[in-house]
């Protein structure tokens, strides 16, 4: 069935050859340099005021991770030798229907959101009583220093009101004060890609970029942003890169989101959106009678498929975990040849994601004035962790795009928490 004309047509819609990837890498480089120079660009160059780590950072810190799916607070001990210990981890999702709350909607305001965060800090602080705090914030923000940042916009379909344009650090500290935690001090606020970068550079030299591909997608890199000063990490907000070939399914997905026309690279690569692209293609297959509908009604529900679920089908539709998922989703009546169609769809979408991410990385590396060899890109997020072969696939494509000195990808689990602690331990940058 994978050779059915409709299946072949859809696979071709998501196919991107090496010539196209080289072109995308060149466009990404141009957009990055334009952003650094302050010219109009789909990318940004937002300074973190943080250099790379040395590996000698040490101390005890509370670390907030305001991620795409969960909000967590951890107690982190940095040992000063590239190692650490994580304790007192407290975690809650952004939404929990069983607990009766949803922080992702416009019904939630900034005060309610940060009171929720402050409550988690209080729980962790009770078991890990250190007063130094840092926060990883996985959304676009503009920093005035490592301790001050304004929210530019929400992504990943979040929309808490009375927050955009306001100082994130102030909203957090006000909430901590309301919770009676005046003794806690905020030492750093940073993007999740920056945290990923710092975690890897705390462990080894040669890290040139940090990248997340989970619910959303973004990348940062080390760049001599302030002339005459050491390089710092700059956040590119790369998920908003838009010079990409799109198809009808991309347009359908874009129309379903809260920010049509924005975050185009993110919507073609990140876990939240790859699952939705797969659902949209599957729905069309059913409409065209290529496949029968599932026994359950989930197929008509937008954003009902996540990264882990699409990973089951992509890996092997006949594996025990995939068959269990098939039963849960009403696909028991599908013979192997029909499941192979679902796998082919997943593969086409995921392979394109690998290509676009690799092209973005290649664009960054060619834009850097100097690159250490060997070099490393620190990566984290559900897509790298849950999709089999994704990391090695991106590395293979990078070797094609940069055959002379391809970088290595380093998986950096729990990078948001460790990186926040490292940021809090770093000395003040000279431009602050």
C-alpha positions in Angstrom: 0.0 0.0 0.0 2.9 2.4 0.5 3.1 2.5 -3.3 -0.5 3.7 -3.6 -0.5 6.9 -5.8 -2.0 9.0 -3.0 0.6 7.8 -0.5 3.4 8.5 -3.0 2.1 12.0 -3.7 2.0 12.8 0.0 5.5 11.5 0.6 6.7 13.7 -2.3 5.1 16.8 -0.7 7.4 16.3 2.4 10.5 15.4 0.5 13.4 17.8 0.5 16.6 17.1 -1.4 20.2 18.0 -0.4 20.3 20.9 -2.9 17.2 22.4 -1.2 18.8 21.9 2.2 21.9 23.7 1.2 19.8 26.6 -0.1 17.9 26.7 3.2 21.2 26.7 5.1 22.4 29.7 3.1 19.1 31.6 3.7 19.3 30.8 7.4 22.9 32.2 7.5 21.7 35.4 5.8 18.8 35.9 8.2 21.0 35.3 11.2 23.6 37.9 10.1 20.8 40.4 9.3 19.4 39.9 12.8 22.8 40.4 14.4 23.3 43.6 12.4 19.8 44.9 13.5 18.3 44.5 10.1 14.8 43.1 9.4 14.9 39.3 9.7 12.6 36.4 10.7 15.3 35.5 13.3 16.4 37.5 16.3 19.8 38.0 18.0 18.9 38.3 21.7 21.9 38.5 24.0 21.8 36.4 27.1 24.7 38.2 28.8 26.1 34.8 29.6 29.4 33.3 28.4 30.1 29.6 28.0 30.7 27.7 31.2 34.2 26.7 32.4 33.3 23.5 34.2 34.4 24.9 37.5 31.1 26.5 38.5 29.9 25.3 41.9 27.2 25.9 44.6 23.6 25.0 45.5 20.7 26.5 43.6 17.0 26.3 43.0 16.2 26.0 39.3 12.9 26.7 37.7 12.1 25.2 34.3 9.2 26.9 32.7 9.0 24.5 29.7 6.5 23.8 27.0 4.6 20.9 28.7 5.6 21.1 32.4 6.7 23.6 35.0 9.3 22.1 37.4 11.5 23.3 40.2 14.6 21.4 41.2 17.4 21.7 43.8 20.7 21.5 42.0 24.2 21.1 43.4 27.1 21.9 41.1 30.3 20.2 42.2 32.8 22.4 40.3 34.1 19.6 38.2 31.5 19.2 35.5 29.3 17.0 37.6 26.1 17.8 39.6 23.3 16.3 41.7 19.6 17.1 41.3 17.3 16.8 44.3 13.9 17.9 45.5 12.3 18.0 42.0 8.7 19.2 42.0 6.8 19.1 38.7 3.3 20.0 37.4 1.9 20.2 33.9 0.6 23.5 32.4 -2.8 21.9 32.3 -4.4 19.1 34.2 -8.1 18.4 33.6 -8.2 16.0 36.5 -6.9 18.6 38.9 -9.2 21.2 37.3 -6.8 23.8 36.0 -5.4 25.0 32.7 -2.7 27.7 32.7 -2.4 27.8 28.9 -5.5 29.9 28.1 -6.3 33.6 28.2 -8.4 32.9 31.3 -5.1 32.7 33.2 -3.4 36.0 34.0 0.2 36.7 34.9 -0.4 36.8 38.6 -2.1 33.5 38.7 0.6 31.8 36.5 3.5 33.1 38.7 1.7 32.3 41.9 1.5 28.7 40.6 5.3 28.8 40.0 5.9 30.3 43.4 4.0 27.5 45.1 6.3 25.0 43.4 9.3 26.9 44.5 8.1 26.9 48.1 7.7 23.1 47.9 11.2 22.6 46.6 12.7 25.1 49.0 11.2 23.2 52.0 13.4 20.3 51.0 16.4 22.1 49.5 16.8 25.4 51.5 19.1 27.5 49.3 18.3 31.1 48.6 19.8 31.4 45.1 17.3 30.9 42.3 17.6 30.8 38.5 14.8 30.3 35.9 14.9 28.8 32.5 12.1 30.4 30.4 11.3 28.6 27.2 9.6 31.6 25.4 10.8 34.6 23.4 12.1 37.3 25.8 14.4 40.3 25.5 17.0 40.6 28.3 18.4 43.8 29.8 20.8 41.7 31.9 21.1 38.2 33.1 18.5 39.0 35.8 16.1 41.1 33.9 13.9 40.1 30.8 10.7 41.2 29.2 8.3 38.7 27.6 8.1 39.3 23.8 5.4 36.8 23.0 4.1 33.4 23.9 4.6 30.4 21.5 3.5 26.7 21.6 -0.2 27.8 21.7 0.1 29.4 25.2 -1.7 32.7 25.8 -1.8 33.8 29.5 -3.0 37.4 29.5 -1.5 40.5 31.1 2.0 39.2 30.5 3.4 40.2 27.1 5.7 43.2 27.4 6.1 42.8 31.1 9.2 41.9 33.1 9.3 38.2 33.7 11.7 38.6 36.6 9.5 41.1 38.3 6.4 38.9 37.9 8.2 36.0 39.5 9.7 38.0 42.4 6.3 39.6 43.1 4.8 36.1 43.3 7.6 34.9 45.6 7.0 37.9 47.9 3.3 37.1 48.0 4.2 33.6 49.0 6.4 34.9 51.9 9.7 33.9 50.2 11.4 37.3 50.3 14.7 35.8 51.2 15.1 34.1 47.8 17.1 36.0 45.2 16.9 35.6 41.4 20.4 35.2 40.1 19.6 34.5 36.4 16.9 34.1 33.9 17.7 32.4 30.6 16.2 30.7 27.6 16.0 26.9 27.5 18.5 26.7 24.6 21.0 28.8 26.6 20.5 26.4 29.5 21.1 23.4 27.2 24.3 25.1 26.0 25.5 25.9 29.5 24.9 22.3 30.7 27.0 20.9 27.8 29.8 23.6 28.2 29.9 22.8 31.9 30.9 19.3 30.9 33.2 19.8 27.9 34.9 22.4 25.7 34.0 23.1 22.0 30.3 23.7 22.4 29.1 26.2 19.8 25.3 26.0 20.0 22.4 24.8 22.1 19.2 23.6 20.6 15.8 22.3 21.8 13.4 20.3 19.8 10.5 19.2 22.0 7.1 20.8 22.2 8.7 23.7 20.2 12.1 24.3 18.5 14.8 27.0 19.0 18.5 27.3 18.9 21.2 29.6 20.4 24.9 30.0 19.6 28.1 31.5 21.0 28.9 34.8 19.2 31.1 37.9 19.7 28.0 40.1 20.0 29.7 43.0 21.9 32.9 44.1 20.0 36.0 43.9 22.2 34.3 41.6 24.7 34.3 37.8 25.1 31.6 35.9 23.1 28.3 35.4 24.7 25.3 33.1 24.0 22.7 34.7 21.8 19.2 33.4 21.3 18.1 33.2 17.7 14.4 32.4 18.2 15.1 30.1 15.2 11.6 28.5 15.3 10.4 31.7 13.6 12.6 31.2 10.5 10.2 31.3 7.5 12.1 30.9 4.3 11.0 27.2 3.8 9.1 25.2 1.2 5.6 24.6 2.6 2.7 22.3 1.4 -1.1 22.3 1.8 -0.8 20.4 5.1 1.5 23.0 6.5 -1.0 25.6 5.6 -3.9 23.7 7.2 -1.8 23.3 10.4 -0.8 27.0 10.4 -4.5 28.0 10.2 -5.3 25.9 13.3 -2.7 27.6 15.5 -2.9 30.7 17.7 -0.2 32.5 15.6 -0.8 32.0 11.9 2.2 33.0 9.8 4.6 32.8 12.7 7.0 30.1 13.9 7.1 28.4 10.5 10.2 26.3 11.2 8.9 25.3 14.6 5.6 24.2 13.0 7.5 22.0 10.5 9.9 20.4 13.0 8.7 20.3 16.6 6.9 17.5 18.4 3.6 19.4 19.0 3.3 20.1 15.3 4.7 16.9 13.7 2.0 14.9 15.4 -0.6 17.3 14.1 0.8 17.1 10.5 0.6 13.3 10.7 -3.1 13.5 11.9 -4.0 15.9 9.1 -2.4 13.6 6.5 -4.1 10.6 8.0 -7.4 12.4 7.9 -7.0 13.0 4.2 -6.2 9.4 3.6 -9.4 8.4 5.3 -11.4 11.0 3.3 -9.9 9.6 0.1 -10.7 6.0 1.1 -7.1 5.1 1.1 -7.4 4.0 4.7 -10.4 3.1 6.9 -11.1 5.4 9.9 -10.0 4.3 13.3 -12.6 2.8 15.6 -12.3 5.8 18.0 -13.1 9.4 17.2 -9.7 11.0 18.0 -8.8 11.5 14.4 -11.1 14.6 14.1 -9.6 16.2 17.2 -6.8 18.7 16.5 -3.4 18.2 18.3 -4.5 14.8 19.6 -1.2 13.1 18.7 2.1 13.9 20.5 5.7 13.2 19.9 5.9 9.9 21.8 2.9 8.5 20.0 4.1 9.4 16.5 7.4 7.8 17.5 5.8 4.5 18.1 4.5 4.3 14.6 7.7 5.7 13.1 9.9 3.2 14.9 8.0 0.0 14.0 4.3 -0.4 13.7 4.5 -4.1 14.5 6.5 -3.6 17.8 4.7 -4.4 21.1 4.6 -0.7 22.2 3.2 0.3 18.8 0.6 -2.4 18.8 -0.4 -1.4 22.3 -0.8 2.2 21.0 -2.7 0.9 18.0 -5.2 -0.9 20.3 -5.6 2.2 22.5 -6.4 4.3 19.4 -8.8 2.0 17.8 -6.5 0.6 15.1 -6.9 -3.1 15.9 -8.6 -3.7 12.6 -5.6 -2.4 10.6 -3.5 -5.1 8.8 0.3 -4.6 8.6 0.1 -3.1 5.2 -2.2 -0.3 6.4 -0.1 0.3 9.5 2.9 0.6 7.1 1.1 3.5 5.4 0.9 5.3 8.7 4.6 4.6 9.3 5.4 6.0 5.8 3.6 9.2 6.6 5.4 9.6 9.9 8.7 8.9 8.3 8.2 11.5 5.6 7.3 14.2 8.2 10.1 13.3 10.5 12.7 13.1 7.8 11.8 16.6 6.7 12.1 17.8 10.2 15.6 16.3 10.4 16.6 18.1 7.2 15.2 21.5 8.2 16.9 21.3 11.6 20.2 20.2 10.1 20.0 23.1 7.5 19.5 25.6 10.4 22.5 24.2 12.2 24.6 24.4 9.1 23.5 28.0 8.6 24.5 28.9 12.1 27.9 27.3 11.8 28.8 29.0 8.5 27.7 32.4 10.0 30.1 32.1 13.0 33.3 34.1 12.5 35.3 31.2 14.0 34.5 27.6 14.9 36.4 25.3 17.2 37.2 21.9 15.8 35.9 19.5 16.9 32.7 21.3 17.7 29.6 20.3 19.5 25.9 21.3 19.4 24.1 20.5 22.6 20.5 19.2 22.0 17.6 18.4 24.3 13.8 17.9 24.0 11.3 15.1 23.4 12.0 14.9 19.6 15.7 14.1 20.2 14.9 11.7 23.0 11.7 9.9 21.8 12.1 9.6 18.0 14.5 6.7 17.2 17.4 7.7 15.1 16.5 11.4 15.0 19.8 12.6 16.5 21.9 10.4 14.3 19.8 11.4 11.3 20.5 15.1 11.9 24.2 14.3 12.3 24.3 12.4 9.0 22.6 15.3 7.2 25.1 17.8 8.8 28.0 15.6 7.5 26.5 16.1 4.0 26.1 19.8 4.4 29.4 20.4 6.2 31.6 17.6 5.0 34.9 19.1 6.1 34.1 19.6 9.8 30.6 18.4 10.8 29.7 19.0 14.4 28.8 16.4 16.9 25.3 16.5 18.6 25.4 15.9 22.4 22.2 14.9 24.1 21.8 17.0 27.2 19.0 15.6 29.3 17.7 17.8 32.1 19.6 20.7 30.6 17.1 23.3 31.6 17.6 22.7 35.3 21.3 22.2 35.2 21.9 25.1 32.9 19.9 27.4 35.1 22.1 26.5 38.0 25.3 27.1 35.9 24.0 30.5 34.9 23.5 31.4 38.5 27.0 30.4 39.3 28.7 32.3 36.5 30.4 35.7 37.3 28.8 38.8 35.9 29.6 39.6 32.3 31.5 42.8 31.6 28.6 44.4 29.6 26.1 44.2 32.4 
